[in-house]
């Protein structure tokens, strides 16, 4: 969802300064006189506005992003969908068409769906994450000391590569690692293998995910909050509204679209968790997610066809959930004034 | 109107470009990559894909190439080290450019070998000379020659075992467990280190199939609905030992955060009693011992604790096999490299591995095995293709860490279920998959 390049505004590229001719030379009166013999006005008179080249111009600008988008997003998705109807093993030059067999398998094998329970941990974590991000965004939108410093600290984890985070937290959670040491300073001796049993492992991993993505939510919220005109606060203050009332009646309604976007991202993110558990536990000890399972089907058991079908199913589930969410919470225009 | 047309145009162009990029069809010729008759005649450049990025970086392979050029002056050898060898080469095999010489990735199904690789000769020609040639044999032709082979067993720290008062190799799994317990009681060392987190060391246990009953054909016998984890089955013996070790607390405290690189130093320093690994690991452990200021002589290697007629057995398993790409333009130069690298380079000796050439002697690393009269059996690969098919269809993964990780989780109570149910489930899945694969 986030990796779609923003389409350039359609009118922008076509607009060119009136003062140049088609080939870009200065079009001062002298130049025009030099280049245009009198009497030629009729043939050259077709205005730039109607020229086919002008109509095509936006497409020239769009060609590169579109080509990239199509080559690296739509073509692979199309081939993935076509693989999902075959029994391809991922290497062999031959593949047999098996119809909807893969889909039937996915829906008749409950163990393939059981991994979605793991997503519950991440979903709960996302709720916490949005709450924390919203709190900090609100607090830091007011004038505070070291405001930018705290902003930096909160956003920083999002900038780190997910693989690096996985390794860092592996040391964090290991026996006698950072977490144990910090707890020991506080006088707590927790002799507990953090990644040792499914509940503890999933909670730990979801915690890492909160640490990583809070910054993103925070920046989204902060942007929305800062776009609220300052006069509104002033007016509210004059009317005697405290900070809570300001939040309740000014901030909350104005960030609704961003909040709704965050929720969609959180839900789809929780369903397709991959990096952190894959690197930290490899899906062992009950931390396997749907995507890890799909990757293993494709690359360990050479069932690329089945794995493609699983990926298509996940895509469908996410689209469905997004659609339901949009129906339940319509994205209506926010009008503050 | 105009806009729609242009868009269609763009889409079409892109689609055509994509199709043109993908359709690199054309079948392999099936021409044999024969060794050149005259070393001075053969010429051309060949590219060798390898998983040993370390040997590419430190120039070892370049030195081998320089040696090679003394015999074959007109062949230019270049190397491409690939860190994620399996994953990357698997994808590249959808194209035509996957080097001239490459290690056959495990993901390629045996029956597809003729589509990707040039045959190196008939079984009759090669089987007498090289070990493991049946691993890459399809329809009477051999497609790969092993770099070297490995024997599996426990790499252990002799000093630790001595300290625990153990003089002789354990002969049964029960004795092995008792010895580990003695190590746990009498020394500071972790008796056994699972390397659970990195996963692949757990896979090494599977290579003991055949060592337990001294049967070279043990793997072939898995091809069918044979319930591999039935009472008395080799996999049951192996996995029960893993389970019991963990259950009795003879392994590290937190398996989920283990680290392979640290484990090498820990074994060398006597903080770990034993680890199940291939014989290739011995030189690495000796190196780690030297680095830690210890004695490389403390690193020992013992076979799986099971005996037949009073003798231990060790199954020899092929490492990666070298093949010539079916699309190589310099097949005879490529073949010349493989032959030279396998026979003359001294690579397998350097690695302390079992040489692929049958006539060559066993390496110094396996001296303990030779001295103690361990029977070496070369694992038959006749039915490997079918066994792999069943294994993949069942989604068990004999050569993947997942099911053994689950076994360890069950043993230490992190996952519910009993060992009996666990084996019963594996048997059920295996047998079902075997029935479907057979039909």
Boltz contact constraints between the chains, C-beta under 6 A:
constraints:
  - contact:
      token1: [A, 55]
      token2: [B, 2]
      max_distance: 6.0
  - contact:
      token1: [A, 59]
      token2: [B, 6]
      max_distance: 6.0
  - contact:
      token1: [A, 66]
      token2: [B, 10]
      max_distance: 6.0
  - contact:
      token1: [A, 67]
      token2: [B, 14]
      max_distance: 6.0
  - contact:
      token1: [A, 70]
      token2: [B, 14]
      max_distance: 6.0
  - contact:
      token1: [A, 75]
      token2: [B, 18]
      max_distance: 6.0
  - contact:
      token1: [A, 91]
      token2: [B, 90]
      max_distance: 6.0
  - contact:
      token1: [A, 91]
      token2: [B, 93]
      max_distance: 6.0
  - contact:
      token1: [A, 91]
      token2: [B, 107]
      max_distance: 6.0
  - contact:
      token1: [A, 91]
      token2: [B, 108]
      max_distance: 6.0
  - contact:
      token1: [A, 92]
      token2: [B, 112]
      max_distance: 6.0
  - contact:
      token1: [A, 93]
      token2: [B, 115]
      max_distance: 6.0
  - contact:
      token1: [A, 174]
      token2: [B, 257]
      max_distance: 6.0
  - contact:
      token1: [A, 175]
      token2: [B, 253]
      max_distance: 6.0
  - contact:
      token1: [A, 175]
      token2: [B, 254]
      max_distance: 6.0
  - contact:
      token1: [A, 193]
      token2: [B, 254]
      max_distance: 6.0
  - contact:
      token1: [A, 195]
      token2: [B, 256]
      max_distance: 6.0
  - contact:
      token1: [A, 196]
      token2: [B, 254]
      max_distance: 6.0
  - contact:
      token1: [A, 196]
      token2: [B, 256]
      max_distance: 6.0
  - contact:
      token1: [A, 196]
      token2: [B, 414]
      max_distance: 6.0
  - contact:
      token1: [A, 197]
      token2: [B, 414]
      max_distance: 6.0
  - contact:
      token1: [A, 282]
      token2: [B, 199]
      max_distance: 6.0
  - contact:
      token1: [A, 284]
      token2: [B, 405]
      max_distance: 6.0
  - contact:
      token1: [A, 285]
      token2: [B, 409]
      max_distance: 6.0
  - contact:
      token1: [A, 285]
      token2: [B, 414]
      max_distance: 6.0
  - contact:
      token1: [A, 300]
      token2: [B, 397]
      max_distance: 6.0
  - contact:
      token1: [A, 300]
      token2: [B, 400]
      max_distance: 6.0
  - contact:
      token1: [A, 301]
      token2: [B, 392]
      max_distance: 6.0
  - contact:
      token1: [A, 301]
      token2: [B, 395]
      max_distance: 6.0
  - contact:
      token1: [A, 302]
      token2: [B, 107]
      max_distance: 6.0
  - contact:
      token1: [A, 302]
      token2: [B, 392]
      max_distance: 6.0
